[in-house]
């Protein structure tokens, strides 16, 4: 019997946002608990230039310890910071001939196009996979669902597993998991004052949709009830991100444990360095960005996805203008072309994926099976599908969530 609470949470988030481990058992929390002796006064009086140099030395140490130089080095390369840093570190170790950068997504998007620029500048072998041309099937998705540790947004997980399968267990696959987050990406502009406020903000920032939520399920109370013992050194907001989002959603999606995966940003030495820096150096990832510029100046002379293709240290004003310009171009494309994709999407445009024949067949079959189970008494699944088919409501993401629920449960 499926727990209605779990189903309701999954249909809101695309994963189940309830802690599965005591936060204190995670490497992130063990590092900060062990260093509570560092006083705030000491943390606030630091030389930023010295911390940048120290950070570069820590990165050198981490990669030298982890590298397996005789193997193929697979770097899933996007338009972001973490995968680019990994690529730069492997180049510094003289492994250019062993590197295979791989990019999977939609041509024309920031992730796809920036990655091509980075790989060209780095002069490494680069494999690009257009996911618009990769057909999905129930069989393949069920295989992914059966191997995942948690219910996930199954389509992201499938595309990642496809890359692991392509290279197998003999290659080393480098993952940027936790990179931005450890560097301060989960720090908010202002920390939440208490746990209840933090949970409210977590829900607002992480929910995919509220259209499928059960009116009888109080998400906030469910999460509050399950929060384990917490850590005194990190903000409550970061703890929820590390302990719930990263562990229940991001890790099972991008890290496939049965393969030879390297996670440099989860190494003790890097965690100890970054998480015990003053908070003001982690907020907005300011220290991390300075380290990236110092560590890989050539690679980070190119634009990044977060800045809509502008370089890493571009001003907020320039980034805002670029964002507005790209949005205007996207809206124009929607008016004048049959297909148009938001430049910032990951993988594919899931909101319109149901229009593809393979996704359409998958959705129809899965919704029929889910409806027969009669496990969601607060939704009329056939009516939702009918509303979408007749253009009365834009429900592409919601239909895929229902599909992922059926496949995760079956897998």
N, C-alpha and C positions, 0 to 999 in steps of 0.2 A: 504494500500500500504506500502510495506517495504522500509525503507530508505536504499538506496545503501551504504551510508557511514557506517551505523550501521552494515549491513551485512558484508561489507569488514573488518571492525574492528574485528567483532566476529570471522571471519575466519582466522584472524591473531593471536588473543590472546586467543580465547576460552571464552572470556567474552568481554563486551564493556567497554573500558578503558576511559570513559568520566565521570567526576565528576557528581554526582547526588545531592550533598549537598554542601553548603558553607563549606570549610574546617574549618572555625572558629566555626562551630556548633558541631564539633566532640569533644568528651571528651578529646582526646589527645591534641587538640589545645587549648581548654579552660584552661586546666591545665597550659600549658606553657605560655599562654598570661597573666594569673593571677600572674605569678611569674617572670615577666620581671624585677622586682625590684632587683632580685638577680644579683649582678654584676659578670662579668667574673672573676675579680680578686678573689672574694670570692670563686667562683666555683673551681678555680685552686688550692687553698690552702686547701686541705682536707686530712684527715687521712683515708687511705683506710681501715685499720682495723676497724676503727669506723664506716665507711659506711657499711661494711659487717655486723657488729652487728646490726646496725640500720635497714638494709634491712631485716634481720631475724625477728626483732621485728615487722616490718611492715607486713611481711607475716603472722606472728602469729595473728596479729590484723585483717587482712583481712579475713582469714579463720574462725576465731572465730565469726566474725560478719555474715558471709555468710552461715555457716553450718546449715543444717537442720537435726539434729542427729537422728531423729526418722525414717527417710526415707532411702531407698536403695541408696547408693552412687555409681553411675556408672562412671567409669574412662576409657575413650577410651585410651588405653595404646599403645604407639608406641616405637620406639627406640630413640626418641628424649628427650629433656630436660624438656619441659613444663609439659607434662603428668606425668612424673616421680616426678616432684616437687609436683604436686597436690596430687599424691598418698602418698608421704611422709608427706605432711601436714595433710591429713586425718588420717594417722596412728598416728601422734603425738596427734591428738585429741581423740584417743582411739576408732576409728570407724572400726577396722579391720573386725569385724563380719558383718558389714553392707556394706562392699565394694565389688563391682563386677568390676574387671578389664576386659575390652573387647578389643580384638585385631582382626582386620580384614585386610586381605592382602593375600600375596602369601608366602607359606612356603618356607624357604630357603633364604628369603630376610632379610636384616638387621632389618627393622621395626618388622617383625614377630618374628624372633628368639631372638632378644635382649629383646623384651617385655616379652617373656616367661621366660627368666632368671630373669628379674626384679620382675615379679609376684611371681616366686618361692622363691626368696630371701625375699620378703615382706610377704610371707605366706598368700596371699589373694586368694579368688576364682577368677579363670581366665577362661574366655570363648574365645576360638580362632575360628575364622571363616575363612575358606579357600575360598577366593573369586573366585578361579578357579572353584569351585563347585556350585557357586551361579549363576543361569541362569538369564539373563536379558530379558525383554520383552518390547514391545512397550507400553503396557498398564501401566506397572509399571513406566516406564520412563516418560510417559505423566503425570502421577499423580504427580511425583516429579516436573516436569516443571511447572505445574499449581500452585503449592504451593510456588515455589521460587519467590523471589522479583525481581530478575534480570536474564537475560540470563546467564547461567553458563556453565562450562564444566560439562555437565549434569551427566556424569557417576560417577564422584567423589561425586556429590551432592546426587545421588541415593544411593550410598553405605553408606553415612553418615545417610541419612534419614532412611535407613533400621535398623540401630542401635537404633535410636530414637523410631521407631515404635515397636521394640522388647520389650522395657522397659516401654513405655507409659508415661503418664503425672504424675504418682504417684512417680516415681523415680526422683532423682536429677542427672542430667547429667552434669558433669564437663568438661568444654572445655578449652583447652590451647590457645584459640584464643588471638593473640597479644603478647603472652609471649616473644618469641625471638625478635619480632619487637620492642617492647617497650624497651627491654634490649639493643638494639643497633644493631640488626641483619640487619637493612636496611641501616645502615651507611656504606658508601663506604670508601675505603682506603684513597681517596682524594675527598673532596666535589666538586660538580660541581660548576663552576664559575658563571653560570647564568642559567636562566630557559630553554633556548634553548638547552644548553648542557645537562641539567638534563633530558629533555624530550628525547633527542637522546639516552642517556644511559638507560633510563627507557624502551624504545622500544626494545633496544638490549637485555636487561636482561629478559624481560617479554614475548616477542613474542614466540608463540609455533612454528609457521612456517610462511614463506613468500611465500610459493608455491601457496597459494590460494588467495593472496592479489590482489585487483584490481589495474591495472596500472593507473587508473584515480583518485584513492583516495590517498591523501597525508596525511598519518597518523599523522605525526608530527604537521602539521598545524591544524588538527582537534582537537588534544589534547590541543595545545597552545591556541586555540580559546576559549576553555571551562574552562580553569583553573580559579577558583574563587579567591577571596581575600585570600592572603597567610599569614602565620605566620612568625614572625621575629625571633623566638627563635630556630626553628628547621632548619636543612639543607634542601635545596630544594629537594634533593633526598629522604629524609625521608618523606617530605610532600607528594610527589607523591605516595610513597608506602602506607602511612597511608590513604590518601584521595581517592586513586583510587584502587590500587590492593587489599588492605585489605577490603575496603567497597564494592567493586563491584564484587570481586571474592571470597576471602577467607571467609568473614562473611556469605554470603548466602550459601556457600558450607557446612560449618561446624556448623553453629549456626542456629537451627530451632526454631524460636521464640515462636511457639505455645506450646512448651514443657517447662518443668521446668529446665532451663539451668542456670548454674552458670559460670560466666566469671571473675575469680579472677584477671586476669591481666588487666582488664578494670576498676577495682575499683579505685575510686578517690585517695585513700591513696597511692596505689602502683604507679599509674601514676605520682602523685606529687613527690614521692620519686625518682623514676627512671629517669624521663624525666628532672629533674632539677639537676641531677648529672653532673659533668664535662664531656665533650664529650670524653675525653681520657679514662674515666672509662667505657663508654658505647661502644666505638669502640672495635670491636672483642668480645663484650659482656664480657669483662674481669671482671668487677665488678659482673655481674650476675653469672658467673661461680664460682667466689669465694664464693658468697652467697650460691649457690647450694651445694658446698662441705661442707660448714659449717652447712647448714640446714639439709641435708640428707646425711651424710657421707657414710653410708652403701650402700644406693641405688646408689650413684654416684661413688662407687668403681668399678661398672660394666661399660662396654663400652657403647658408644653412637653412634648413626648412623652417625652423622657428622664426626666422627673420624674413620669411617669404622670398628667399633667394639672395638676400643681402648678407654681407660678411658678419662675422660673429659679434663684433663690437659696434655695430651700426647704432645710431641714435634712435630713441623711441619715435621721434618725429618722422625719420626716414622710413622706419618699419611700418608705421601707421599709414603713411602715404602709399607705400608699396602694397600693403594689404588692401587698401581701398581700390587701388588700380587693378589688382588681380581680381577682386570681387566684381568690379565693373566689367572686366573682360569675360569673366565666367557668365555673368548675366546676359551679356551680348551674345555669347556663344549659344546659350540656351534658346535665345530668340531666333537665331539665324541658322543653327545647325541641328541635325537630328539628334546628335549625342553631344553631351558636354559634361565634363567631370570637374568637381571642385579640385583646385590644385593641391589642397592640403590633405586629401584623403589618403588613408593607408590601404594597401592591398587593392581593393576595388571599391566602387561606389555601391555599397550594400543597399542603400535606399532605393536604387533602381535595378538591382541585380535580378529581382523577380521577373523583370521583363525579358531576361535571357531564357532561351528555351530550356537549357539544362536546369537552371534554378526553378523555373516555372513547374517543370515536371516533378522535381524533388519536393517543392512546396506543396503541390496538390496531393501527392501521395502521403506525405508526412502529416498534413492537416487532416486528411481522411482517417488515418490511423489514430491520431491523437483524439479526434472527435469521438471515435468508437470507444475509446477507453473511458470517456466521461469522467475525467479527473479534474476538469476546470469548470466548476459549476457557476462561476461568475462571468463566464464569457460565452457568447454564441459564436463559435468558430466559423461555421459556414456563412453566417451573416457578415463577419469581418472580411472574409475572403471575397464575398460577393460585392461588398462596398468598394474594395480595392479594384476588382476587375471592371467595375462600371465607373471608375474614376471619381467616386463620391468622396473618398478619403485617401490621403497618401499614407499607406500603411506598410510600405515595403520592409522597413526594419522590424515592425511588429510581426509580420508574417514569418520572417526569418528567425525571430526569437522563438516563436511557436514551433517552427521546424527544428531548431536546435534543441529545444526541450524534448521533443519526441525522439530525436536521434541519440541525445545523451542518455535518456532513460533506457532506450533499447540497447544501446551499446554497453 
